Amino acid sequence: MKIVCKRDKFLGAFQIASALVPTRSPKDVLMNVKVEADEDRVILMATDQEAGVRLEVEDVEIQSPGKALLSVGRVGNILRETSDEQLTIETTGNSLDISGQNSEFHLPLTNADEFPSVAKFNEDSYFELPSGLFRELVRRTVFATDNESTRYQLGGVLFEIEGDTIVAVATDGRRLACMKGKGTPINGYKNSGMSTIVPTKTLQLIERSITDKDELVQIAARSNDILLRTNRCTIYSRLIEGRYPNWRMVMPSTEGRTRIEGIVGPFFSAIRQASIVADPESRGVEFAFGNGTLVVAAKTADVGQSRIEIPIAYTGETINITMDYRFVSEFFKVLDMDKVFYLEVRSNTEPALFHTDDEYSYVVMPMSRQ
């Protein structure tokens, strides 16, 4: 094998693939990224045997096809540290040679045939949606998962697909994020039910791999695993076993609630300011809506107190609710600062419902007032 590549492009692809490489494994071969060059493209592959990635590298000249294993540690350091803009990667005898205009490295060659196969996307029936929408589905939900819970189902995002609608849901039991979008089922594809729970790590990887050149993401969920494909990347992952909680029972109705309209930027700023003196353990911040004003306040005995006031459109009687500032902040972090949102509240004993016009909903359980 002999290829000539642009260092920055190869490094970018290598870093995405290497995110799946386990830090420790009884199988040393898994501590590598496999590179495979055929007549017209170069593919990087990695797997931890629970998930796998196949990623095409752009702007590579293939002088002779072949395959090799690239040590994540050593090759990763070479790609990061060398100043050469262009590198030649070549296998010669028992050596892996990486060279540029000002650098040269010779590493021992490991048998690439020992590397396990990584699944390809060979499905005829699948769901297709714009890559930008898929990225938002992931960004707006994945932060609400719980990877430390004994309820393993909460360590991933639930995907439900029915007709041309896809729904992504995540919860850690104290807040819930849900976003809906539209796509196209190919050959009658559908995937309803509560069992397609995709691990957080898999979704973060596919979200990172999407580029501005990618127009579509294709999804094919099966009984125990899922395949996702973009223009240059295919990711395979086992699903989290079990059934997801009935999230629709958690989503509160808007009936009988007070609706407060706001702009993300001012609200987010007020929360960040108030949280400076919030208790680092409880993270409770008090919100008071009324008489055309939102007051965000926090108080900690050994730290101090804060009171931030901003104007709002709501002029009715004051409604008080205490929420975890981190949970509220994470809702605002995934939205544009000039975006309009709505908050539906009733009292400090019932969940608060945040939502936007693009079918994004977020539920936060209130905290007891001190």
Backbone hydrogen bonds, N-H to C=O, Kabsch-Sander energy under -0.5 kcal/mol:
donor,donor_aa,acceptor,acceptor_aa,energy
2,K,64,S,-2.6
3,I,89,I,-2.5
4,V,61,E,-2.6
5,C,87,L,-2.8
6,K,59,D,-0.8
7,R,5,C,-0.5
7,R,85,E,-2.3
10,F,6,K,-2.5
11,L,7,R,-2.9
12,G,8,D,-2.2
13,A,9,K,-1.9
14,F,10,F,-2.7
15,Q,11,L,-2.6
16,I,12,G,-1.5
17,A,13,A,-2.4
18,S,14,F,-2.8
19,A,15,Q,-0.7
19,A,16,I,-0.8
20,L,17,A,-1.8
21,V,18,S,-1.1
28,D,26,P,-0.8
30,L,27,K,-1.6
31,M,28,D,-1.9
32,N,29,V,-0.9
33,V,70,L,-2.6
34,K,45,M,-2.7
35,V,68,A,-2.9
36,E,43,I,-2.5
37,A,66,G,-3.3
38,D,36,E,-0.5
38,D,41,R,-2.3
42,V,57,V,-0.5
43,I,36,E,-2.7
44,L,55,L,-3.0
45,M,34,K,-2.7
46,A,53,V,-1.6
48,D,51,A,-1.8
49,Q,51,A,-0.7
52,G,236,Y,-2.7
53,V,46,A,-2.5
54,R,234,T,-2.7
55,L,44,L,-2.8
56,E,232,R,-3.2
57,V,42,V,-2.5
61,E,4,V,-3.2
62,I,60,V,-0.6
63,Q,2,K,-2.1
63,Q,61,E,-0.8
64,S,2,K,-1.9
66,G,37,A,-2.2
68,A,35,V,-2.1
70,L,33,V,-3.2
71,S,69,L,-0.6
72,V,31,M,-1.7
75,V,71,S,-1.7
76,G,71,S,-0.9
76,G,72,V,-1.0
77,N,73,G,-2.0
78,I,74,R,-2.2
79,L,75,V,-2.6
80,R,76,G,-1.9
81,E,77,N,-2.6
82,T,78,I,-2.3
87,L,5,C,-2.7
88,T,99,S,-3.1
89,I,3,I,-2.6
89,I,87,L,-0.5
90,E,88,T,-0.5
90,E,97,D,-2.8
91,T,1,M,-2.4
92,T,90,E,-0.5
92,T,95,S,-2.5
95,S,92,T,-1.8
96,L,107,L,-3.4
97,D,90,E,-3.5
97,D,95,S,-0.6
98,I,105,F,-2.4
99,S,88,T,-2.3
100,G,103,S,-2.7
105,F,98,I,-2.6
107,L,96,L,-2.9
109,L,94,N,-2.1
114,E,111,N,-1.3
115,F,112,A,-1.4
122,N,120,K,-1.0
126,Y,186,I,-0.9
127,F,219,I,-2.8
128,E,184,T,-2.4
129,L,217,V,-2.2
131,S,215,E,-1.6
134,F,130,P,-2.2
135,R,131,S,-2.4
136,E,132,G,-1.7
137,L,133,L,-2.6
138,V,134,F,-2.1
139,R,135,R,-2.9
140,R,136,E,-2.5
141,T,138,V,-1.4
142,V,138,V,-2.9
144,A,141,T,-2.3
145,T,142,V,-1.4
146,D,154,L,-3.2
152,Y,150,T,-1.2
154,L,151,R,-2.1
155,G,152,Y,-2.0
156,G,153,Q,-0.8
157,V,198,V,-2.3
158,L,169,V,-2.7
159,F,196,T,-2.4
160,E,167,V,-2.4
161,I,191,N,-1.8
162,E,165,T,-2.3
165,T,162,E,-2.0
166,I,181,G,-2.4
167,V,160,E,-2.7
168,A,179,M,-2.7
169,V,158,L,-2.1
170,A,177,A,-2.4
172,D,175,R,-1.4
173,G,175,R,-0.6
176,L,363,V,-2.2
177,A,170,A,-2.9
178,C,361,S,-2.8
179,M,168,A,-2.3
180,K,359,E,-1.9
181,G,166,I,-2.1
183,G,164,D,-2.6
184,T,128,E,-3.2
186,I,126,Y,-3.4
187,N,185,P,-0.5
189,Y,186,I,-0.5
191,N,161,I,-2.7
197,I,195,S,-1.7
198,V,157,V,-2.7
198,V,196,T,-0.7
200,T,155,G,-1.6
203,L,199,P,-1.7
204,Q,200,T,-2.5
205,L,201,K,-1.7
206,I,202,T,-2.3
207,E,203,L,-2.3
208,R,204,Q,-1.8
209,S,205,L,-1.7
210,I,206,I,-1.0
214,D,211,T,-1.1
217,V,129,L,-2.8
218,Q,229,R,-2.6
219,I,127,F,-3.0
220,A,227,L,-2.6
222,R,225,D,-3.3
226,I,237,S,-2.5
227,L,220,A,-2.2
228,L,235,I,-2.5
229,R,218,Q,-2.2
230,T,233,C,-2.9
234,T,54,R,-2.7
235,I,228,L,-2.9
236,Y,52,G,-2.8
237,S,226,I,-2.0
238,R,50,E,-2.6
239,L,224,N,-2.8
240,I,197,I,-2.8
244,Y,194,M,-2.9
247,W,245,P,-1.6
249,M,246,N,-1.2
250,V,247,W,-1.0
251,M,247,W,-1.4
257,R,254,T,-1.7
258,T,345,V,-3.2
259,R,257,R,-0.5
260,I,258,T,-0.5
260,I,343,L,-2.7
262,G,341,F,-2.3
264,V,339,K,-2.3
265,G,337,M,-3.0
267,F,263,I,-1.4
268,F,264,V,-2.9
269,S,265,G,-2.4
270,A,266,P,-2.2
271,I,267,F,-2.2
272,R,268,F,-2.3
273,Q,269,S,-2.2
274,A,270,A,-2.5
275,S,271,I,-2.3
276,I,273,Q,-1.2
277,V,274,A,-1.1
278,A,275,S,-1.2
283,R,279,D,-2.5
285,V,323,M,-2.3
286,E,297,A,-3.0
287,F,321,I,-2.9
288,A,295,V,-2.1
289,F,319,I,-2.7
290,G,293,T,-2.1
291,N,316,G,-1.8
292,G,314,Y,-2.3
293,T,290,G,-1.4
294,L,310,I,-3.0
295,V,288,A,-2.3
295,V,293,T,-0.5
296,V,294,L,-0.5
296,V,308,I,-3.0
297,A,286,E,-2.5
297,A,295,V,-0.5
298,A,306,S,-1.4
300,T,304,G,-3.1
303,V,300,T,-1.1
304,G,300,T,-2.6
306,S,298,A,-2.7
308,I,296,V,-3.0
310,I,294,L,-2.3
312,I,292,G,-1.7
313,A,261,E,-0.6
319,I,289,F,-2.8
321,I,287,F,-2.4
323,M,285,V,-2.3
325,Y,283,R,-2.8
325,Y,323,M,-0.5
328,V,324,D,-1.8
329,S,325,Y,-2.6
330,E,326,R,-2.2
331,F,327,F,-1.0
332,F,328,V,-1.5
333,K,329,S,-2.2
334,V,330,E,-0.8
334,V,331,F,-0.5
335,L,332,F,-1.7
339,K,336,D,-1.8
341,F,262,G,-2.5
342,Y,355,H,-2.7
343,L,260,I,-2.6
344,E,353,L,-3.3
345,V,258,T,-2.3
345,V,343,L,-0.6
350,E,347,S,-0.9
352,A,364,V,-2.7
353,L,344,E,-2.1
354,F,352,A,-0.6
354,F,362,Y,-3.2
355,H,342,Y,-2.2
356,T,360,Y,-1.9
359,E,356,T,-0.8
361,S,178,C,-3.3
361,S,359,E,-0.5
362,Y,354,F,-2.8
363,V,176,L,-2.9
364,V,352,A,-2.3
365,M,174,R,-2.3
367,M,322,T,-3.1
